[in-house]
Structures are given as C-alpha cells and as structure tokens.
Amino acid sequence: MTFLHARQLYYAADAMVVLPAQPGSSVKLAEHTVAAYTTAAAEDWAFGDESGARTALALARLGHEELDGVQEALQPRTGATPR
C-alpha cells in the first residue's frame, strides 16, 4: 500500500500533533504538510486531507500558544482548486 508524499506527511503530522514528546517538530511537520497540499497537482490534491493538515497545524500551533498562527492555519484557501 502506498500513499502520495503529501498524504504521508499528513498522516505523520496528524499523529505527531497529539504526541507531547516533540512539540516543536509537530509545528514544522504540519507546516511542511500544508505547503505540500498547497502546491499539489490537481490529481494529487484531496480536500479532506488538506483540511486535516490545516487542522493539525492549528492544533500544533495552539500547543505552542501561537494564537495568530492558529487563525492563519484555519483561513480558507484562496482559489477553489489546487494548482
């Protein structure tokens, strides 16, 4: 079973955000994941996965009390379709 790289990142970020051992790593991984979905080709993009990645980013930033970062992570994506 294989997944596209962006989906692998999403699953890792989603798991890491609930692990308290490395909170700084969860923010970095979640940011990398959102970036991967933001630049994904149309055939590799999934609404639910990008939404989940953005939620993981918001939760990771919340754990660091980065409230402005939480709000930014949850902003609607500009443009209706992936690149």
Secondary structure, DSSP 8 states (H G I E B T S, - for coil): ----HHHHHHHHHHHHTT-TT-HHHHHHHHHHHHHHHHT--GGG--HHHHHHHHHHHHHHHHHTT-HHHHHHHTS--SSSS--
